[in-house]
Amino acid sequence: MTLKRLFMPLFVVGIVLMMGSMAFAQTAINCGLSVPGGSTVRATNTGHTEPIGAGTPTNATLTPATAGGGTVRVTCYNGGTLGTTSDPGVVALTLNLGVPITNNTSTTAGHPSTGAQARVANFTGDFAATNVSVNLLTNSSGTLVIGLGTGGGLGVTPTTGMIFTAGTVSTFDIQGVLVSVNGKSGALSAFLTSTGGITVGPTGTTGPSTLVGPASLNVIDNIVAGLQDPSVPTSLPNLPFFTGVSGGAAVLNSAGVPIKGNFVIKIPENYQDMFRDATQFNGPGTAGNFPNSPASDTEVQVVLSNIPSGLDISGCSAEMTNAAGTALSLGSPVINFTNVTAASPVLTVNFNAATDLDNLDVLWIKCTTVGLGSATVPLPSTPVTAQITLAPTGSALSATNTALVALTTGQVPRYQQTLVPTNPLTVVIFPPSNTVLLMTFGFVGPGYNTGIAVANTTVDPFGPTGGGAAPSSGTVSFLLVKNDGTSKTYTTTTGSPGSGLTGAGVVASGSTYVVNLSEILTAANFGTTFTGYVFVTANFTYAHGAGTIYTTSTGAAALNSPVLVLPPVTTAQVRQTPEGLDQ
C-alpha cells in the first residue's frame, strides 16, 4: 500500500518561528518536487538507513550518486510579468516523509559523515547558499524545514525574504536524507508544503510553471522484504563448495553418535541489490561517505537456538551462487568465526568483494562438522534451529528521538532485527534413540512357532567414559507384515506377554526380552497364524536380536531366522538402496 503522510507544519517549531517574519502576500511563485536521479527503486522493510531519490543501482552505476544518500530537487518559478520581481517574504518549505529521518544536519559532525549529512546544495537561478538553508530537521516525524530568505541557518529563522526574478526557474537539491522504513510496504512519498507566499505544485497549463513538478511524488518505489525465506534444502548444487556435505539437517542420536554430521542453509536475497559490499553503497566520487566505514557491508546473521552446551558445530563457511546454483566469483562472503556454541550462537557473514547488483544472489552457509563434543548424553530431543536476520541491527532513533550517531549504534547500513523464517529452520535433529531390527522370516502355524529375543546391550565392558554405550531403557514395537500384504503394529506395555520386561513393558538396560511370535499375534489381535517378516523397533540404543522357528511338540529348533540391524533412518538420512545390514 502507498504510505500516507501527516501534514503537521504548525507543530514544527521552526515553522512557528518563521511565521512571525513571513509575508502573506500571495505571489506568482510556485515550487514543486522531482528526483533527478530517479526514486529509490527498492528499499528493505527492516531498513533504518534507506536513501531516498537514489535511483536504480546496477553493476555499472552505483547509487546513491551523492554523498550520504540520494537527491530530491525543489524547482521554483516566478511566473510574474516579465521584468517584475517578487519578494514573498520569509518562507518555510517543509518536506514531509512521514517516516523517521535517521541522520542529522550537522556541518561539523554530520552523520553518516561530515559532508554526507542531510543538507541543501546545487543552487541555480535565484537560489544561493545565502538564501536557502535547513532550518529544522525533526527526526521522529520525518520533516525537513527549509528556510527561504537571508540571515537564516540551522535553528535560525531568516530575517529577510529573498528576491525571485520574473520568468526565472530556480532550483536547489535536498541531499543525503536517510529514512527508516521498518515495517512499511509499497511506495514512500514525499510531500512539499509552504507557509508563505509561494504556491506548491504547478499552477499554469503552459510555460515553465508546468515544469516545477508536483507537490508530492514517490521517493522510494517499493518497500519489500530483504530476504526470501531461507531453507535447509535436501538437494545441493553440484559445486566443489558442497563436497563432503549433503542436504537436510544434521542428525545425532541421543548418545551423540552422528548419523549425518553436517548441514547447509540457503539464503536468497529478495531483490538483486540487497546484498552489497561497502563500496557498492557509494556513487562515483563519494567513496567513504555512505556508509561511514569501508567495512560497513550488508551483513547476514544466522542465529542458532537450543544448542546443547558443549555440542560441536564447526567447520562453518559461506559461498555465493546465482539463483540457478551457478558459482559466482563475486561477494567473497566470509564468516566471522567457523564454529558456534551455546554461549556464542550467532554466525555473521560479511562480503569482501562486490556482489551482483543486476541479478539475484544466493548465500549458502555450510557447517561440515556436527558432533557430540563435550555435550552431556543423552542429548535432548529438542532440535537445534536457525533463523536469519539482516545486520548490523539496531534502532532507528535514540530514546530522545534524535539520530543515532555513535560508532556502535549509528551504523550504516542498519536494520531492525527480524528473524526469518517465522518458524525456525531445523538444522540439527536429535531423534529418540532406537534400534531397528528386521527379522526376515517368521512363522506361526500347525506344529511351529517362532521365538524372538531382543537384548538391550547398553551395559557393556567399556562403559560410557571409555567409549561404550550410555545405559538406556525403552519399550519394543513390532510391525508384523504377512504374506497377504496385511500388517499390524504392537508396542509392549503393562501386561505384555513374554519375559524380561519391567512392569511398564520396558526392557531395562542389560536385560533381554524373550517372547513367542504367537503371543504377539494374540496381543495385537492379528489372528493365530503368521507367515511373513517382522520389523522390531527397540526404543533404546544398541539392541540386538535373535529369531528361532521351533517345533511346538518338542521345542526343537527347526530354523534360525536372521534378525538384522538396520542403519538409522530419519528424514535427513533416508533408507538406503541397497542397504548394508549387519549385527
C-alpha positions in Angstrom: 0.0 0.0 0.0 1.1 3.6 -0.5 2.2 5.2 2.7 0.1 8.2 3.7 1.7 11.3 5.2 0.6 13.6 8.0 0.8 17.3 7.4 1.9 19.0 10.7 3.6 22.3 9.7 2.2 24.2 12.7 3.6 21.5 15.0 7.2 22.2 13.9 9.0 24.8 16.0 11.0 26.1 13.0 7.8 26.9 11.1 6.3 28.7 14.1 9.4 30.9 14.4 9.4 31.8 10.7 5.7 32.6 10.6 6.4 35.7 12.7 8.6 37.1 9.9 6.6 35.8 7.0 4.9 38.0 4.3 1.5 36.6 3.5 1.0 38.4 0.2 0.4 35.8 -2.5 2.8 35.8 -5.4 3.1 34.1 -8.8 5.9 31.9 -7.5 5.2 28.2 -7.4 7.5 25.3 -6.5 7.5 21.5 -6.9 9.4 18.3 -6.5 11.5 16.0 -8.7 14.0 13.3 -8.3 16.7 13.9 -10.9 18.4 10.5 -10.3 15.1 8.7 -10.1 13.3 7.5 -7.0 15.0 4.7 -5.0 13.7 1.7 -6.8 13.7 -0.7 -3.8 14.2 -0.4 0.0 14.3 -3.1 2.7 11.3 -3.3 5.0 13.6 -3.6 8.0 16.0 -0.9 6.9 16.7 2.1 9.2 19.1 3.9 6.8 17.5 3.8 3.4 18.3 6.6 1.0 15.5 8.5 -0.9 15.8 9.6 -4.5 18.7 7.2 -5.0 17.8 5.7 -8.4 18.4 2.2 -9.6 21.7 0.6 -8.7 23.4 -1.6 -11.3 26.8 -3.2 -11.7 27.8 -0.3 -14.0 26.3 2.5 -12.0 26.4 2.6 -8.2 23.9 4.7 -6.3 23.3 7.0 -4.4 25.2 9.4 -6.6 25.6 11.9 -3.8 27.4 11.6 -0.5 25.2 10.1 2.2 22.1 9.3 0.1 20.0 10.4 -2.9 18.7 13.7 -4.2 15.2 15.4 -4.1 15.1 18.6 -6.2 13.0 21.6 -5.4 12.2 23.7 -8.5 10.6 27.1 -8.3 9.4 29.5 -11.0 8.3 33.1 -10.8 5.5 33.5 -13.4 5.0 37.2 -12.8 5.1 39.8 -15.6 8.5 39.9 -17.3 10.8 42.3 -15.6 8.8 42.2 -12.3 10.5 40.7 -9.3 8.7 39.3 -6.3 9.6 39.1 -2.6 7.3 36.6 -0.9 8.9 37.3 2.4 10.4 34.7 4.7 9.1 31.3 3.5 9.3 27.8 5.1 9.2 24.9 2.7 8.6 21.6 4.5 9.5 18.3 3.1 7.3 15.7 4.9 8.2 12.0 4.6 6.1 10.6 7.3 8.7 8.1 8.4 11.7 8.7 10.7 14.7 10.5 9.3 17.7 8.7 10.8 20.6 11.1 10.1 21.4 14.7 11.1 22.2 18.1 9.6 25.4 18.9 11.5 28.0 20.7 9.4 30.8 19.7 11.8 29.8 16.2 12.9 27.5 15.1 10.1 26.1 11.7 10.1 26.9 9.3 8.4 29.9 11.5 8.0 30.7 15.2 7.6 29.7 16.2 4.1 27.2 13.4 3.9 24.6 14.7 6.3 21.1 15.9 5.3 21.7 19.2 3.5 20.8 21.6 0.7 23.1 22.0 -2.3 23.4 22.7 -6.1 21.8 26.1 -6.2 20.7 27.6 -9.5 18.8 30.7 -10.6 17.8 33.0 -7.7 18.8 30.3 -5.1 22.1 30.5 -3.3 23.7 29.3 -0.1 23.0 32.7 1.4 19.2 32.4 1.0 18.4 28.7 1.2 19.1 26.8 4.5 18.0 23.8 6.5 16.2 25.4 9.4 14.9 22.3 11.3 15.0 18.6 11.0 12.6 16.6 13.1 13.7 13.0 13.1 10.7 11.3 14.6 8.1 12.9 12.3 10.3 12.8 9.2 10.1 16.5 8.4 12.8 18.8 7.0 12.1 22.5 7.1 13.9 24.7 4.5 14.1 28.4 5.2 14.0 30.7 2.1 15.4 34.1 2.9 18.6 35.7 4.0 20.1 35.6 7.5 18.9 32.1 8.3 20.5 28.8 9.1 20.2 25.7 11.2 17.8 26.7 14.0 18.0 30.3 12.9 15.0 32.0 11.2 15.8 34.1 8.1 15.4 37.8 8.7 14.6 39.0 5.2 12.8 37.4 2.3 14.6 36.7 -1.0 14.0 38.1 -4.4 12.6 35.9 -7.2 13.3 37.2 -10.7 10.3 37.2 -13.0 10.4 34.4 -15.6 13.2 32.6 -13.8 13.4 28.9 -12.9 15.5 28.3 -9.8 16.4 25.0 -8.2 18.1 23.5 -5.1 18.7 19.9 -4.1 17.9 18.3 -0.8 20.6 15.6 -0.4 21.7 12.8 1.9 18.4 12.1 3.7 18.2 8.6 5.2 14.9 7.2 6.5 13.7 4.2 8.4 11.0 2.2 6.6 10.9 -0.6 9.2 7.5 -2.4 9.0 6.4 -0.5 5.9 5.5 -1.7 2.4 4.7 -0.3 -1.0 5.9 3.2 -2.0 7.1 6.0 0.1 6.0 9.5 -1.0 7.5 12.9 -0.1 5.1 15.9 0.3 6.1 19.6 0.0 4.2 22.3 1.7 4.7 26.1 2.0 3.9 28.5 4.8 4.3 31.8 2.8 3.6 33.5 -0.5 4.6 30.5 -2.6 2.3 28.0 -4.2 3.3 24.4 -4.2 2.8 22.5 -7.4 2.4 23.8 -11.0 -0.3 26.4 -11.5 -0.2 27.1 -15.2 -1.0 25.0 -18.2 1.8 26.2 -20.3 5.3 27.6 -19.9 8.0 26.8 -17.3 5.5 26.8 -14.4 4.3 23.3 -15.6 7.9 22.1 -15.2 8.3 22.7 -11.5 6.9 19.3 -10.6 4.2 18.1 -8.3 3.7 18.8 -4.6 4.2 15.1 -3.8 5.9 12.2 -5.5 7.4 8.8 -4.8 11.0 8.9 -3.4 11.0 5.1 -2.9 9.1 3.0 -5.4 8.8 -0.3 -3.4 9.5 -1.3 0.2 9.8 -5.1 0.4 11.5 -7.8 2.5 15.2 -8.0 2.0 15.4 -11.8 2.1 13.4 -14.6 0.7 12.7 -17.3 3.3 15.9 -19.3 3.9 15.8 -23.1 3.9 17.7 -26.3 4.6 17.5 -27.8 1.2 17.6 -31.6 0.6 19.4 -31.2 -2.7 22.5 -29.0 -3.3 24.2 -27.6 -6.4 27.0 -29.7 -7.9 29.8 -27.4 -6.9 33.2 -28.0 -5.1 31.9 -26.0 -2.1 29.4 -28.7 -1.3 31.9 -31.6 -1.5 31.6 -33.7 1.7 28.2 -32.4 2.8 24.7 -33.3 1.9 21.2 -31.7 2.0 19.0 -31.8 5.1 19.5 -31.4 8.7 22.4 -32.9 10.7 21.3 -35.9 12.8 22.8 -37.2 16.1 21.2 -39.8 18.2 20.8 -39.1 21.9 24.0 -40.9 22.6 25.8 -38.3 20.4 26.6 -40.7 17.6 26.5 -38.7 14.3 24.1 -40.2 11.7 24.6 -37.2 9.5 27.2 -34.8 10.7 26.7 -31.6 8.6 24.1 -29.2 7.4 23.7 -26.4 4.8 21.5 -23.3 4.9 20.3 -21.5 1.7 19.6 -17.7 2.0 18.4 -16.0 -1.2 18.2 -12.2 -1.4 14.7 -10.9 -2.3 15.9 -8.4 -4.8 19.0 -8.0 -6.8 20.8 -5.2 -4.9 20.1 -6.3 -1.3 23.5 -7.9 -0.7 26.2 -5.3 -1.0 29.8 -4.8 -0.3 30.6 -1.4 1.4 32.0 0.0 -1.8 28.6 -0.5 -3.5 26.8 2.0 -1.3 28.6 4.9 -2.9 28.3 6.5 -6.3 31.2 8.0 -8.2 33.2 10.5 -6.2 31.5 9.7 -2.9 33.6 6.8 -1.7 33.7 6.7 2.1 30.7 8.9 2.7 27.9 6.3 2.6 28.3 4.2 4.5 30.7 5.8 7.0 33.2 2.8 7.1 34.8 0.8 4.3 33.9 -2.3 6.4 30.2 -1.5 6.5 28.7 -4.2 4.3 25.3 -5.6 4.3 25.7 -8.4 6.8 23.7 -11.6 7.3 23.4 -13.2 10.7 22.5 -16.8 11.4 21.0 -17.1 14.9 21.0 -20.6 16.3 18.9 -21.7 19.2 18.7 -24.8 21.5 22.4 -25.7 21.2 23.3 -28.2 24.0 26.3 -26.9 26.0 29.4 -28.5 24.6 27.9 -29.6 21.3 30.4 -29.3 18.4 29.1 -27.3 15.4 32.2 -26.3 13.4 33.8 -26.0 10.0 31.3 -23.3 9.0 31.9 -21.3 5.8 30.0 -19.4 3.2 29.7 -19.2 -0.6 27.7 -17.3 -3.2 25.8 -18.6 -6.3 23.2 -17.1 -8.6 19.5 -18.2 -8.4 20.2 -21.2 -10.6 23.0 -22.5 -8.4 25.9 -21.5 -10.6 29.0 -20.4 -8.6 29.8 -16.7 -8.6 33.3 -15.1 -8.4 31.6 -12.3 -6.5 30.8 -11.3 -3.0 33.6 -13.3 -1.3 31.5 -13.9 1.8 33.4 -14.6 5.0 32.0 -15.8 8.3 33.3 -14.1 11.5 34.2 -17.5 13.1 33.9 -21.1 12.0 32.1 -22.6 14.9 29.1 -21.8 17.0 28.4 -22.7 20.7 25.6 -22.3 23.2 27.5 -19.3 24.5 28.1 -17.8 21.0 25.2 -18.9 18.9 25.4 -16.3 16.1 27.3 -16.5 12.8 27.8 -13.2 11.0 28.6 -13.1 7.2 30.4 -10.1 5.6 31.1 -9.5 2.0 34.7 -8.8 1.0 34.0 -8.0 -2.7 31.4 -6.6 -4.9 28.2 -8.6 -5.3 26.0 -8.8 -8.4 23.5 -5.9 -8.4 21.8 -6.9 -11.7 20.7 -10.5 -10.7 19.5 -12.3 -7.6 22.3 -13.8 -5.4 22.0 -16.7 -3.1 24.2 -17.0 0.1 25.0 -20.6 1.2 26.3 -21.4 4.7 27.6 -24.9 5.5 28.8 -26.4 8.8 30.8 -29.5 8.0 31.1 -31.0 11.5 28.3 -31.6 13.9 29.3 -33.9 16.8 28.9 -34.6 20.5 31.9 -32.6 21.5 31.8 -32.2 25.3 28.0 -32.3 25.5 26.3 -34.4 28.1 24.4 -37.5 27.0 21.7 -38.4 26.5 21.2 -35.4 24.2 17.8 -33.6 24.4 15.0 -34.2 22.0 14.7 -30.5 21.2 16.4 -29.9 17.8 18.9 -27.1 17.1 17.2 -24.4 15.0 18.3 -21.4 12.9 16.8 -18.1 11.9 18.3 -15.4 9.7 18.4 -11.6 10.0 20.0 -8.7 8.1 22.6 -6.9 10.0 24.1 -4.7 11.6 21.0 -4.5 13.8 19.8 -1.6 15.9 17.2 1.1 16.4 16.1 3.9 14.1 16.4 6.7 16.7 17.6 7.3 20.2 15.3 7.3 23.2 15.0 11.1 22.8 14.1 10.7 19.1 17.3 12.0 17.7 19.6 10.4 15.1 21.9 7.7 16.5 25.5 8.7 15.5 27.8 6.7 17.8 30.1 4.1 16.4 28.1 1.1 17.6 24.6 2.5 17.4 24.7 4.7 14.3 25.9 2.1 11.8 25.2 2.5 8.1 23.5 0.3 6.9 21.4 -0.7 9.9 18.4 -3.0 10.2 15.8 -3.9 12.7 16.4 -7.5 13.8 13.7 -9.5 12.2 14.3 -13.3 12.3 13.1 -15.3 9.3 11.5 -17.7 8.7 8.8 -17.3 11.3 9.0 -21.0 12.0 12.7 -21.6 12.7 14.7 -24.0 10.4 15.7 -27.3 12.0 19.5 -27.7 11.4 20.4 -30.5 13.9 18.0 -33.3 14.9 18.3 -35.5 18.0 15.9 -38.3 17.2 14.8 -40.5 20.0 17.4 -43.2 20.3 16.3 -46.5 19.0 17.5 -49.6 17.1 15.5 -51.0 14.2 15.8 -54.8 13.7 14.5 -56.8 10.8 13.5 -60.4 11.2 13.4 -61.6 7.6 11.1 -64.6 8.2 8.7 -65.6 10.9 6.2 -68.5 11.0 3.3 -69.5 13.3 1.3 -72.5 12.1 0.3 -76.0 12.9 3.2 -77.6 14.8 5.5 -74.5 14.6 6.1 -71.2 16.4 8.8 -68.5 16.3 10.7 -67.4 19.4 12.1 -63.8 19.4 14.8 -62.4 21.7 15.7 -58.7 21.9 18.8 -57.9 24.0 19.4 -54.4 25.5 23.2 -54.3 25.4 23.7 -50.8 26.8 25.6 -52.4 29.6 28.9 -53.3 28.0 32.5 -53.9 29.1 33.6 -50.4 28.0 31.3 -48.0 30.0 30.3 -44.5 28.8 33.6 -42.9 29.8 35.6 -45.5 27.9 33.7 -45.0 24.7 31.0 -47.6 25.4 27.2 -47.3 25.5 25.3 -44.9 27.7 22.7 -47.0 29.6 19.2 -46.5 28.3 15.9 -48.4 28.5 12.7 -48.5 26.4 9.8 -50.3 25.0 9.8 -52.6 22.0 7.5 -52.1 19.0 6.6 -54.8 16.4 5.5 -54.2 12.8 4.0 -57.6 11.7 3.7 -57.9 7.9 2.0 -61.0 6.5 2.5 -62.5 3.0 -1.1 -61.4 2.1 0.0 -57.7 2.5 -1.8 -57.1 5.7 0.1 -55.6 8.7 -0.4 -54.7 12.3 1.7 -52.9 15.0 2.1 -53.7 18.6 4.2 -52.0 21.4 5.0 -53.5 24.7 3.2 -52.1 27.7 2.0 -53.1 31.1 0.8 -56.8 30.9 2.6 -57.6 27.6 3.4 -61.2 27.1 6.9 -62.6 27.4 9.7 -62.3 29.9 12.4 -59.7 30.6 10.1 -56.7 30.8 9.5 -54.3 33.7 6.0 -53.6 34.8 5.6 -50.9 32.2 6.6 -53.0 29.3 10.2 -51.6 29.3 13.4 -53.6 28.5 15.8 -52.3 31.1 19.5 -51.7 30.3 21.3 -55.1 30.4 18.1 -57.1 30.0 16.8 -59.4 27.3 13.1 -59.6 26.2 12.0 -63.1 25.1 8.6 -63.7 23.6 6.8 -66.1 21.1 5.6 -64.6 17.9 2.2 -66.3 18.6 1.9 -64.3 21.8 2.5 -61.0 20.0 -0.2 -62.0 17.4 -2.7 -62.6 20.2 -1.8 -59.3 22.0 -2.1 -57.4 18.7 -5.4 -59.2 17.8 -3.8 -60.3 14.5 -5.0 -63.9 14.2 -3.4 -67.1 15.2 -1.2 -67.9 12.1 1.6 -65.9 10.5 3.9 -66.2 7.5 6.0 -63.1 6.7 8.6 -60.7 8.1 8.8 -58.5 11.3 10.3 -55.1 12.0 11.3 -54.8 15.6 11.9 -51.2 16.9 13.7 -51.2 20.2 13.3 -47.7 21.8 16.9 -47.8 23.1 20.3 -47.9 21.5 22.4 -51.0 20.8 19.6 -53.6 20.6 20.4 -56.9 19.1 18.1 -59.8 18.4 17.6 -63.5 17.5 14.7 -65.4 15.9 14.2 -69.1 16.0 11.5 -71.2 14.4 10.9 -74.3 16.5 8.6 -77.3 16.7 5.9 -76.9 19.3 5.8 -80.6 20.1 9.4 -80.9 21.2 10.7 -77.4 21.3 13.5 -78.3 18.9 14.9 -75.6 16.7 13.8 -76.0 13.1 15.3 -72.8 11.5 17.2 -69.8 12.7 15.8 -66.6 11.2 18.3 -63.8 10.7 17.5 -60.7 12.8 19.4 -57.8 11.1 20.2 -54.4 12.4 19.1 -51.6 10.0 21.2 -48.4 9.6 19.4 -45.4 11.3 16.7 -43.9 9.2 15.4 -40.3 9.5 14.2 -37.6 7.2 17.8 -36.5 7.0 19.2 -40.0 6.5 16.8 -41.9 4.3 16.7 -45.7 3.9 19.5 -46.6 1.5 19.4 -48.6 -1.6 21.0 -51.1 -1.4 21.2 -51.5 2.4 24.2 -52.6 4.3 22.7 -54.8 7.0 24.7 -56.4 9.8 24.6 -57.2 13.5 
